Amino acid sequence: MSSIENKKYFSTTKKGIIKELQDDLNSVDKRKIKEAVKKVISLMTVGKDVSLLFSDVIKSMGSNNVELKKLVYLYIINYAKSQPEKAILCVGMFQKDATNNPNPLLRALALRTMASIRVDRITEYLCDPVYVALNDVDAYVRKTAVIAVAKLYSINSELAEDRGLIQRLREMLSDPNPMVVANTVAALTDISDASGVDHFKIDTPTLSKLLTALTECTEW
């Protein structure tokens, strides 16, 4: 087989695989959809371009299956920068998951994913969900929100400052959960290092908050 025939063969094979995955991603069979998304991620991780399936993959964002949601979000993180116009269509679902999903793991996952997408137009929509999540009843979600503030700052520091997120982050030092306080300290330290400004000021009230949190920590 000549090199031209080889290229034609592999091009045809690729089109066949994409079409097959496209059909499965739009199936009414949930099991088939999940398997198709897994195949897409497998191809993506070995360097294959499956960006043509963006619109088909994000249709599964509405699933409440944690494993499937993780795979879809991973796909979005990978292709958001090259397909920003399509990625922006995901914002509404991200915001809904981050603020209204009854499962705290999915609320945190949506926040973490949004914070990992380094596209300015999406970052703008991250502020409100983060602010809401900093007041979440679940400590894991609050911890994730704290980390998201630091990531948001690294993408657009002016936006984070203007929306009052740094000040709100300082207030998180009073959180009753030691895990949240520890991550707040880490986030403020990262922001201070990046900006050259001491956002983490050890004054008497701050020290008191940290000592209170320390008494709640286990030896581990």
N, C-alpha and C positions, 0 to 999 in steps of 0.2 A: 504493500500500500504506500503510495507516494505521500510526501509531507502535506500536499494540498488536500489529498483525500483524508489524511489523518485529521487535519484541522476541521474539515467539513463534518467528519464523523463525530468528533468530540463536541462540536458546536451543536449538532443535531441532538446528541445525547443530553447535553446541558439543557436544551430547550425542552426535551422530554421530561427531565427530572423536575424542572421548574413548573411545567404544566401539571405534572402529577401532584406535586406539593400544593400547588394553587387549588386544585380540585379538593384535596383533603382538608386544607385550611378553611374551605368554605362548605365543608360537609355539615350535615345536621347531627352526625355521630360525634359526640364529645370525645370519645376515646380516640377516634381517628384524628381529630383536630390536635389533641395533645401529642400524639405520636408524630404528627407532621411538624409541629413546632419543635419537638426534640430533634428531628432530622435536620431542620433548618439551622438550629443552633450548632449541631455537629458539623455541618458543612461550613458554617461561619467560623468556627474555632480552628478549622484546618486551612483557613485562608480563602475559601470559596466565596465568590460574590453572590449573595442572595438578597441584595438590596431591592431587586425587582418585586420581592414579595412583601415589601413594607406594609402596603395597604391591607394585604390579606392577613398578616401576622397580628397587626394591632387590633383587629376585630375581636381578638380574644382577651383584650384588656378588661372586658366586663366580667370575666370569669372570677368566681370566688375561690377557685382552686389555687392554693398558695404556690404549689410547685409550678403550675402553668404560668401563673402571674410572674414569678421570678424569671422564667425563661423569656417571656414576652418583654419584660422590662430590660433584661440583658440585651436583647436584640435592639431595642430602642436606643439604649446607651451607645451601642456600637455604631449605629447608622444615623443618629440624630444630627451629627455635624455635617454629614454629606447630604442629608435630606431634611434640612431645617423646616422647609415649608410643610412637609408631611408631619414632622415631629410636633409642630405647633398644634396640630389637630388632636394630639394626645393630652394637651394641657388640661382640658376640662375633666377628663377621667382621672388624671393624676390628682387634681385638686379635690375631686369628689372622694377618692380613696383616702387621701391624706387627712381629710377632715370628718368624713361621715361614715367610713366603713366600720362596721361593728367589731371587726377583728383587728386588735392592736398591732399584730404582726404585719397586716396589710397596710395599715395606716403608716407604720414606720417604713415599710418597704417603698411605698409611693414617695415619701419624703426623701429617702436615701437616693432613690433613682433620679428624682428631679434635681437633687443637689449634685449628682454626678454627670448630668448633661450640661456640658460647658458651652451652651448656646445662649447668647445674651437675651434673645427674645423670650426664651423659656425661663431664664433666671428672674426676669421681671415678675413672672407669675408665681414665683416660689415664696416671696415675702409673706403674703397673707397666710398660706397654709402653715408656714413655719411659726408664725406668731401664734396661730391657733394651737399648734402642736406643743408649744412651750407651756401651755396651760392644760394639756391633756391629762386625764385622770390616770393614765397608765405611765409608769415611770420609764419603761422602755421607749415609748414614743417620745417622751420629753428628752430623754438622753439622745435619741436620734436627731431631734430638732436642734439640740445644742450643737451637735457636730455639723448639722446642715448650715447653721449660722456661720461657722468658720469657713466652710466650703464656699458659701455665697460671698463672703467677704473676699476670698481669694479670687473670685471671678469679677465681682463688681463692688469694691469697697465703699464707693460713694453711695451706692444704692442701699447697702446695709446700714450705713451711718444715718442716711436720710430717713429711713423707715424706722429708726429707733431700736434696731435689733441688738446693737452693741450694749446699749443701756439695759435693755431687757435681759441680755445675757448676764450682765453683772448681777441683776436681781435674782438670777437662777442659783446664785451661791447660797441663797436661803432655802433652796428646795429641801424638803424633808428626806429625800432619798439620797444616800451617800454616793450611789453610782452616777446619779445626775450631777451632783456637786463635783465629783472627780472629773467628769467629762467637761464640765463648765470651766474648771481650772485649766484643763488641757486646751480647750478652745480659745480661751482668753490669752493664754500663753502664745499659741500659734499666731493669733491676730496681732498681738504685741510685737512678736518677732518679725512678722511680715511688714508691719507698718512703721516700725521704729518708734512707736508711741506706747507708753506704758498704760495699756487699757486694764491691766490687772494690778490694781493698786492695793498693797497690803496696808490698809489702815486699821484702826482698832475695830470698827464694826465688821470689816471683812474677816479679820483674824478671828473674831468671836464666832462668826458663821462657820468658818473652816474647822475650828476646834469642836463646835457642836456636831458637825458632820462626822468628824474623826471619832467621836465617842460612839457613833452608830455603826462604825465599820467593824467587821470581824477581823481576826488576825490574818485571814487569807486575803 
